[in-house]
């Protein structure tokens, strides 16, 4: 254990256009969300709370001994759900909260610990996240892979679906500048999390459909640390076999 204090909130919703009921889908015989809880329990977190608006998810998690908070069904993002938990629990403004999505059953505990530590270390950061290096032109140009540009202290300057940084004289080049893909795992300072949910969506956020741009637009700072690879998540039923194999191998 470390002397650093942080909590983990696991937003988990039943509805999904591509994979309805995803958190309860069995992986190697156990509901996906229970694997996520296992990863959280392997970390140094002080408190772990599942935030859901679905009684079926709540029942499965409660039966597994998890702490569950029923949240507003109207929330449109996991961040809003996390903020509701932080408010209801009365967590202190300086409390660090790591958000671990209910469809990320293979996120290593070490990554959760590192994310919290990065935020604690950087006092001027409101949030923390991760990135991995771009390794191909295809990744660099893929609008489904969100890129991030950082300053010399690894604070985010901008996130985009576009290819950034862009070369001025790029005429179909087969190589690419040093660039990084954002890994969508976040840690928050509780005070800023509450402020964030009160902010109106920003124009750049709406254009890019990237919630983190609301933070930058309003003067917030996001530390983006380096990791060698992103933890695999489950977006579609086709992802299940690979995740099951990964869980068998590593967990």
PEWO-V199761 format. One record per residue. RES is the residue in one small letter. PHI is phi in radians with two decimals (999 if undefined). Layout:
res-><RES,RES>
phi-><PHI,PHI>
This chain:
res-><x,x,x,x,x,x,x,x,x,x,x,x,x,x,x,x,x,x,x,x,x,x,x,x,x,x,x,x,x,x,x,x,x,x,x,x,x,x,x,x,x,x,x,x,x,x,x,x,x,x,x,x,x,x,x,x,x,x,x,x,x,x,x,x,x,x,x,x,x,x,x,x,x,x,x,x,x,x,x,x,x,x,x,x,x,x,x,x,x,x,x,x,x,x,x,x,x,x,x,x,x,x,x,x,x,x,x,x,x,x,x,x,x,x,x,x,x,x,x,x,x,x,x,x,x,x,x,x,x,x,x,x,x,x,x,x,x,x,x,x,x,x,x,x,x,x,x,x,x,x,x,x,x,x,x,x,x,x,x,x,x,x,x,x,x,x,x,x,x,x,x,x,x,x,x,x,x,x,x,x,x,x,x,x,x,x,x,x,x,x,x,x,x,x,x,x,x,x,x,x,x,x,x,x,x,x,x,x,x,x,x,x,x,x,x,x,x,x,x,x,x,x,x,x,x,x,x,x,x,x,x,x,x,x,x,x,x,x,x,x,x,x,x,x,x,x,x,x,x,x,x>
phi-><999,-1.85,-1.57,-1.48,-1.79,-2.74,-2.03,-2.04,-2.04,-1.95,-1.22,-2.55,-2.12,-1.37,-1.29,-2.75,-1.14,-1.61,-2.70,-1.02,1.26,-0.91,-1.05,-1.72,-1.13,-1.26,-2.10,0.91,1.52,-2.33,-0.95,-0.92,-1.11,-1.25,-1.13,-1.08,-1.06,-1.05,-1.10,-1.14,-1.17,-1.34,-1.49,-1.64,-1.07,-1.40,-2.28,-2.27,-2.24,-1.56,-1.89,-2.48,-2.04,-2.09,-1.15,-1.17,-1.15,-1.04,-1.13,-1.08,-1.22,-1.11,-1.13,-1.57,1.46,-1.48,-1.49,-2.11,-2.08,-1.36,-2.08,-1.06,-1.18,-1.43,-1.05,-1.79,-2.53,-1.11,-1.08,-1.09,-1.17,-1.11,-1.09,-1.12,-1.08,-1.05,-1.21,-1.11,-1.42,1.18,-1.17,-1.10,-1.00,-1.55,-1.07,-1.70,-2.12,-1.75,-1.63,-2.09,-1.14,-1.24,-2.04,-2.14,-1.38,-2.07,-1.40,-1.10,-1.03,-1.06,-1.21,-1.14,-1.09,-1.12,-1.08,-1.10,-1.14,-1.07,-1.20,-1.08,-1.22,-1.78,-1.07,-1.55,-1.60,-1.58,-2.49,-2.41,-2.66,-2.34,-2.58,-2.22,-1.18,-1.25,-2.09,-2.69,-1.07,-1.05,-1.12,-1.05,-1.66,-1.30,-1.28,-1.49,-1.81,-1.37,-1.75,-2.34,-1.98,-2.13,-1.56,-1.20,-1.79,1.15,-1.56,-1.14,-1.67,-2.89,-2.04,-2.75,-1.39,-1.33,-1.45,-2.22,-1.17,-1.70,-1.43,-1.09,-1.92,-1.75,-1.95,1.26,-1.08,-1.65,-2.01,-2.72,-1.25,-0.99,-2.66,-2.42,-1.70,-1.26,-1.82,-1.37,-2.07,-2.23,-2.06,-2.24,-1.45,-1.00,-1.03,-1.24,-1.00,-1.17,-1.15,-1.03,-1.20,-1.59,-1.40,-1.28,-0.98,-1.53,-1.01,-1.15,-1.10,-1.18,-1.22,-1.55,0.99,-2.28,-1.09,-1.15,-1.21,-1.11,-1.12,-1.13,-1.06,-1.69,1.51,-1.31,-2.18,-2.16,-1.42,-2.11,-1.47,-1.67,-2.29,-1.38,-2.70,-1.50,-1.21,-1.29,-2.03,-2.11,-1.80,-2.52,-0.95,-1.15,-1.39,-1.07,-1.00,-1.16,-1.17,-1.07,-1.13,-1.12,-1.12,-1.08,-1.31,-1.93,-2.24>
